[in-house]
Amino acid sequence: MKRLLGFVLYMALALGANPGLADTAALEALRAGDMRKLMFHAAPKPAPLTEYERADGTPGTLADYRGQHVVLNFWATWCAPCRAEMPTLANLQTELGNEAFSVVTVATGRNPPPAMRKFFDEIGVTNLPLHRDPRSALAREMGVFGLPVTMILDPDGNELARLTGDADWDSESAKAIVRALIEGGAGG
């Protein structure tokens, strides 16, 4: 399986280096397991600059992450699938996070900061941001109607793909997709 993913990753990078070929088809070929739920858009969709609240209480926007590919996850403290998924997002950040890539988490709806910290403490997550969207304004603007929902954004702040429901973001497939984006510049 790793050889196959390696070959597909190689092809994705090769196709991404040739602007005349479609990036999306190469990225879609990397999907396996839970990542089959990841749907790439025919064309990038601009992400809104609606404010959210950072852990320190200051306002932030997705523009804070311009220049990076972003896996953006909407979650809530009461969401059981979010509890299962969050450690895999943390592992993805640990393995691939750098100046070109970040996992960004935003708790949407009524999620008091102490409950958010407790949630992360209970599942052992220490490397993801505790951003909040208390009025669900950003979630609404991005068309989030259930949780969890995860999007992939390009360095220009455009949504490239979306996955509704939980997924294993620590899988070889997820990492291959993210690596193809980062290393090949696909979609960005």
C-alpha positions in Angstrom: 0.0 0.0 0.0 2.8 2.4 0.8 4.5 1.7 -2.5 1.2 2.4 -4.3 0.7 5.7 -2.4 4.3 6.6 -3.1 3.8 6.1 -6.8 0.6 8.1 -6.8 2.3 10.8 -4.8 5.1 10.9 -7.3 2.6 11.2 -10.1 0.7 13.9 -8.3 3.9 15.9 -7.9 4.8 15.4 -11.5 1.3 16.5 -12.7 1.4 19.4 -10.3 4.7 20.6 -11.8 3.0 20.7 -15.2 0.5 23.6 -15.2 -1.2 22.1 -18.3 -2.5 19.1 -16.3 -5.3 19.0 -13.7 -4.1 19.0 -10.1 -7.4 17.8 -8.8 -7.4 14.5 -10.6 -3.9 13.6 -9.1 -5.0 14.6 -5.6 -8.2 12.6 -5.9 -6.2 9.6 -6.9 -4.5 9.8 -3.4 -7.8 9.3 -1.6 -8.2 6.0 0.3 -10.1 4.9 3.4 -11.8 7.9 5.1 -10.2 10.3 2.7 -12.6 9.0 0.0 -15.1 11.4 1.7 -12.8 14.4 0.8 -14.4 16.2 -2.1 -12.3 18.5 -4.2 -14.1 21.5 -5.8 -14.0 22.0 -9.5 -12.6 25.5 -8.8 -11.2 27.0 -5.6 -13.7 28.9 -3.5 -12.6 32.0 -1.6 -12.9 31.5 2.1 -14.5 34.4 4.0 -12.6 36.7 6.3 -15.2 36.5 9.1 -13.7 37.0 12.5 -13.2 34.2 15.1 -11.8 34.5 18.6 -8.3 33.3 19.3 -7.5 31.5 22.6 -6.2 34.8 24.1 -9.6 36.5 23.2 -8.3 38.6 20.3 -10.0 38.5 16.9 -8.5 36.5 14.1 -9.4 35.7 10.5 -8.3 33.0 8.1 -6.0 35.6 6.5 -3.7 35.0 9.5 -2.8 31.7 7.7 -2.2 33.2 4.2 0.9 31.7 2.6 0.2 28.2 4.1 -1.9 25.3 3.1 -4.4 24.8 5.9 -6.5 21.9 7.1 -9.3 23.8 8.8 -11.5 21.8 11.2 -14.8 22.9 12.7 -15.6 21.0 15.9 -17.4 21.3 19.3 -16.8 20.0 22.8 -20.1 18.0 22.7 -19.3 16.3 19.4 -18.3 12.6 19.9 -16.9 12.2 16.4 -14.8 15.3 17.0 -13.3 13.7 20.1 -12.2 10.6 18.0 -10.9 12.7 15.1 -9.0 15.5 16.9 -6.0 13.4 17.9 -5.5 12.4 14.3 -5.5 16.1 13.3 -2.9 16.7 16.1 -0.7 13.9 14.7 -1.0 15.4 11.2 0.2 18.8 12.6 3.0 17.1 14.5 4.3 15.3 11.4 3.7 17.8 8.7 3.2 21.2 10.4 5.7 23.9 9.2 5.8 27.3 7.6 4.0 25.9 4.6 1.3 23.9 6.4 -0.9 24.2 9.5 -3.9 22.4 11.0 -6.3 25.0 12.3 -9.2 24.1 14.6 -12.2 26.3 15.3 -14.8 25.3 18.0 -18.1 26.6 16.7 -21.2 27.4 18.7 -21.3 27.4 22.5 -17.9 26.2 23.6 -16.6 27.9 26.7 -12.8 28.2 26.8 -12.5 26.1 30.0 -14.5 23.3 28.4 -12.4 23.5 25.2 -9.1 23.2 27.3 -10.6 20.3 29.2 -11.6 18.6 25.9 -8.0 18.9 24.6 -6.5 17.8 27.9 -8.7 14.7 28.1 -7.6 13.6 24.6 -4.0 14.7 25.0 -4.0 17.4 22.3 -1.4 20.1 23.0 -0.4 21.4 19.5 -3.6 22.7 18.0 -5.1 26.2 18.4 -8.1 26.8 20.6 -9.9 29.2 18.3 -13.6 29.8 18.9 -16.5 30.9 16.7 -19.1 31.4 19.5 -21.8 32.8 17.3 -21.1 30.3 14.5 -20.6 33.3 12.1 -17.5 31.8 10.3 -19.1 28.3 10.2 -22.3 29.8 8.7 -20.3 31.8 6.1 -18.4 28.6 5.2 -21.6 26.5 4.9 -21.0 24.3 7.9 -24.2 22.6 8.9 -23.0 19.7 11.0 -19.9 18.7 12.8 -17.1 17.8 12.3 -16.4 19.5 8.9 -12.9 19.9 7.6 -11.7 21.9 4.7 -8.4 22.2 2.9 -7.4 25.8 2.1 -4.7 26.9 -0.4 -2.0 29.6 0.5 -4.3 32.2 -1.1 -7.1 31.4 1.3 -9.3 29.5 -1.1 -11.1 26.3 -0.2 -9.9 23.5 -2.3 -11.7 20.5 -0.7 -14.1 19.6 2.0 -14.8 16.5 4.1 -18.0 16.2 6.1 -17.9 13.9 9.1 -14.9 12.5 11.0 -11.8 11.0 9.4 -8.4 9.6 10.2 -6.2 12.6 9.3 -3.2 10.6 10.4 -3.7 8.0 7.6 -1.2 7.5 4.8 -3.7 8.8 2.4 -4.3 12.1 4.3 -0.6 12.6 4.7 0.0 11.9 1.0 -2.6 14.5 0.0 -1.2 17.1 2.3 2.4 16.4 1.1 1.3 16.6 -2.5 -0.2 20.0 -1.8 2.8 21.3 0.1 5.6 19.9 -2.0 3.9 20.2 -5.4 2.3 23.5 -4.8 -0.9 21.9 -6.2 -3.9 24.1 -5.8 -1.9 27.0 -4.5 
